[in-house]
Amino acid sequence: MTGTEELRRRTRELLAAHPPASTDRLDFLRARFDAGLAWVHYPEGLGGLGAPRSLQAVVDAELEAAGAPDNDPRRIGIGLGMAAPTILGFGTEEQKRRFLRPLWTGEEVWCQLFSEPGAGSDLAALGTRAVREGDEWVVNGQKVWTSSAHVARWAILIARTDPDVPKHRGITYFVCDMTDPGVEVRPLRQITGEAEFNEVFLTDVRIPDTHRLGEVGEGWKVAQTTLNNERVAIGGMRLPREGGMIGPVSKTWRERPELRTHDLHQRLLKLWVEAEVSRLTAERLRQQLVAGQPGPEGAGMKLAFARLNQEISGLEVELLGEEGLLYDDWTMRRPELVDFTGREAGYRYLRSKGNSIEGGTSEVLLNIVAERVLGLPAEPRTDKDVAWKDLAR
Ligand SMILES: Cc1cc2nc3c(=O)[nH]c(=O)nc-3n(C[C@H](O)[C@H](O)[C@H](O)COP(=O)(O)OP(=O)(O)OC[C@H]3O[C@@H](n4cnc5c(N)ncnc54)[C@H](O)[C@@H]3O)c2cc1C
């Protein structure tokens, strides 16, 4: 197994062969992938070395100290956090080789075509149809809330391939080419004024069967890998102390003594401690991932993330008083990523409202924690054995 010293040696070799100062950014990222230093826990030949995931920090520290470029992970979060582990878990060798390298380098952005107007929390009710025609599937339907669809080259897509069986059993998982002429992407403006997500109309989109991930009818199982990883990607990010939402409000508190009150002080201290506990818990969760794919525990992390972000950004707006109501820009923008830095408190307050919806609502995540982590009795579900086509809609 590749240990710390071996990884350091390999990283230094990479840096010597491709000095960051004189190497094109993309060339460097491709060389890093080929050297197995992209995500060290991935297999050899696919950007990794089969090393423990925790050792990635060794490589990252060496590269950062040498001023090496990164792959801008926030811009390609859906690819890195959700598509990649699913492709790794269920893809053919050919699919892994085709998709993972440009996904990791950021040459190809990914989006997630899961939610539909009638299927969000109840995702398994989805109605987008995929019908087989020879070696291809023809897809028709509508997806919604698709983050980054306007910049994506590929999408992970779930569609109904068998309406005659209960809803969880007739779904198949595909990779969809977002440049197909049948894909239409329309912006959806959010409470922030921006349109980081979209509605996506799929009309006779043709997907080769070679772009199917997993078996026909097994898409729900494949999607669980995506969803469990999504919750960790959203709620379990690696952060420095005072990283995330607690950073700006702590800074304002230190720099603007005239704004302080006793009540706000008590609340800030409580939230600061909770943010730190949440950060350390996320670290522990990532350590558990060293051994494999995340399970439902990520739901708890994402729940805490959403609640804290909303409470902290609310406190920040209160602390700033009238200034907190200022808003930097209402022009509809089409951002490629969600970036809280350099934005005003009002943006953080509004954007964090979505944190308890995206990646599964907090109510639904509470159900997951209750049923799958704590083993409490399940919600009554009357539609489990009814064919999808016979469900009331
Ligand atoms: C910023 C943002 C980005 C997103 N990006 C994407 C994306 O890239 N791709 C994608 O596919 N989707 C994306 N989504 C969609 C997201 O996954 C859904 O909005 C979410 O799953 C909820 O579905 P819904 O909006 O249909 O609400 P509904 O499912 O209709 O829920 C409405 C309300 O009912 C509650 N509810 C529903 N079922 C239960 C239950 N069993 N018990 C208790 N309460 C319940 C919910 O908690 C919620 O309060 C994004 C959403 C947001 C806000």
The ligand as an SDF file (V2000), in Angstrom:
LIG
                    3D

 53 58  0  0  0  0  0  0  0  0999 V2000
  -30.3230   25.4220   -4.6260 C   0  0  0  0  0  0  0  0  0  0  0  0
  -30.8790   24.1140   -5.1060 C   0  0  0  0  0  0  0  0  0  0  0  0
  -30.1690   23.3680   -6.0270 C   0  0  0  0  0  0  0  0  0  0  0  0
  -30.6990   22.1560   -6.5040 C   0  0  0  0  0  0  0  0  0  0  0  0
  -29.9780   21.4640   -7.4460 N   0  0  0  0  0  0  0  0  0  0  0  0
  -30.5110   20.3300   -7.9640 C   0  0  0  0  0  0  0  0  0  0  0  0
  -29.8240   19.6340   -9.0140 C   0  0  0  0  0  0  0  0  0  0  0  0
  -28.7420   20.0390   -9.4650 O   0  0  0  0  0  0  0  0  0  0  0  0
  -30.3910   18.5370   -9.5250 N   0  0  0  0  0  0  0  0  0  0  0  0
  -31.5720   18.0250   -9.0630 C   0  0  0  0  0  0  0  0  0  0  0  0
  -32.0100   16.9990   -9.5600 O   0  0  0  0  0  0  0  0  0  0  0  0
  -32.2580   18.6770   -8.0780 N   0  0  0  0  0  0  0  0  0  0  0  0
  -31.7530   19.8060   -7.5240 C   0  0  0  0  0  0  0  0  0  0  0  0
  -32.4270   20.4840   -6.5310 N   0  0  0  0  0  0  0  0  0  0  0  0
  -33.7710   19.9930   -6.1570 C   0  0  0  0  0  0  0  0  0  0  0  0
  -33.9020   19.4020   -4.7730 C   0  0  0  0  0  0  0  0  0  0  0  0
  -33.2910   18.1380   -4.6780 O   0  0  0  0  0  0  0  0  0  0  0  0
  -35.4120   19.3230   -4.4610 C   0  0  0  0  0  0  0  0  0  0  0  0
  -35.9070   20.6560   -4.4490 O   0  0  0  0  0  0  0  0  0  0  0  0
  -35.6870   18.6570   -3.1600 C   0  0  0  0  0  0  0  0  0  0  0  0
  -35.3980   17.2850   -3.2220 O   0  0  0  0  0  0  0  0  0  0  0  0
  -37.1700   18.8360   -2.7110 C   0  0  0  0  0  0  0  0  0  0  0  0
  -38.0500   18.4860   -3.7180 O   0  0  0  0  0  0  0  0  0  0  0  0
  -39.2320   19.4880   -4.1300 P   0  0  0  0  0  0  0  0  0  0  0  0
  -38.6530   20.8210   -4.4080 O   0  0  0  0  0  0  0  0  0  0  0  0
  -40.0080   18.8130   -5.2090 O   0  0  0  0  0  0  0  0  0  0  0  0
  -40.1350   19.6320   -2.8420 O   0  0  0  0  0  0  0  0  0  0  0  0
  -41.2570   18.6180   -2.3290 P   0  0  0  0  0  0  0  0  0  0  0  0
  -40.7260   17.2430   -2.3940 O   0  0  0  0  0  0  0  0  0  0  0  0
  -42.5220   18.9140   -3.0630 O   0  0  0  0  0  0  0  0  0  0  0  0
  -41.4110   19.0470   -0.8230 O   0  0  0  0  0  0  0  0  0  0  0  0
  -42.2620   20.0990   -0.3900 C   0  0  0  0  0  0  0  0  0  0  0  0
  -42.2590   20.1280    1.1320 C   0  0  0  0  0  0  0  0  0  0  0  0
  -42.8290   18.8970    1.6430 O   0  0  0  0  0  0  0  0  0  0  0  0
  -41.9460   18.2790    2.5890 C   0  0  0  0  0  0  0  0  0  0  0  0
  -42.0240   16.8180    2.4950 N   0  0  0  0  0  0  0  0  0  0  0  0
  -42.0230   16.0690    1.3630 C   0  0  0  0  0  0  0  0  0  0  0  0
  -42.0750   14.7530    1.6780 N   0  0  0  0  0  0  0  0  0  0  0  0
  -42.0750   14.6720    3.0330 C   0  0  0  0  0  0  0  0  0  0  0  0
  -42.1190   13.5800    3.9590 C   0  0  0  0  0  0  0  0  0  0  0  0
  -42.1350   12.3080    3.5320 N   0  0  0  0  0  0  0  0  0  0  0  0
  -42.1000   13.8760    5.2790 N   0  0  0  0  0  0  0  0  0  0  0  0
  -42.0660   15.1580    5.7210 C   0  0  0  0  0  0  0  0  0  0  0  0
  -42.0650   16.2410    4.8900 N   0  0  0  0  0  0  0  0  0  0  0  0
  -42.0460   15.9940    3.5630 C   0  0  0  0  0  0  0  0  0  0  0  0
  -40.5570   18.7630    2.1570 C   0  0  0  0  0  0  0  0  0  0  0  0
  -39.6560   18.6890    3.2230 O   0  0  0  0  0  0  0  0  0  0  0  0
  -40.8560   20.2060    1.7200 C   0  0  0  0  0  0  0  0  0  0  0  0
  -40.8790   21.0560    2.8400 O   0  0  0  0  0  0  0  0  0  0  0  0
  -31.9450   21.6960   -6.0360 C   0  0  0  0  0  0  0  0  0  0  0  0
  -32.6560   22.4510   -5.0970 C   0  0  0  0  0  0  0  0  0  0  0  0
  -32.1400   23.6540   -4.6390 C   0  0  0  0  0  0  0  0  0  0  0  0
  -32.9330   24.4560   -3.6520 C   0  0  0  0  0  0  0  0  0  0  0  0
  1  2  1  0
  2  3  1  0
  2 52  2  0
  3  4  2  0
  4  5  1  0
  4 50  1  0
  5  6  2  0
  6  7  1  0
  6 13  1  0
  7  8  2  0
  7  9  1  0
  9 10  1  0
 10 11  2  0
 10 12  1  0
 12 13  2  0
 13 14  1  0
 14 15  1  0
 14 50  1  0
 15 16  1  0
 16 17  1  0
 16 18  1  0
 18 19  1  0
 18 20  1  0
 20 21  1  0
 20 22  1  0
 22 23  1  0
 23 24  1  0
 24 25  2  0
 24 26  1  0
 24 27  1  0
 27 28  1  0
 28 29  2  0
 28 30  1  0
 28 31  1  0
 31 32  1  0
 32 33  1  0
 33 34  1  0
 33 48  1  0
 34 35  1  0
 35 36  1  0
 35 46  1  0
 36 37  1  0
 36 45  1  0
 37 38  2  0
 38 39  1  0
 39 40  1  0
 39 45  2  0
 40 41  1  0
 40 42  2  0
 42 43  1  0
 43 44  2  0
 44 45  1  0
 46 47  1  0
 46 48  1  0
 48 49  1  0
 50 51  2  0
 51 52  1  0
 52 53  1  0
M  END
$$$$
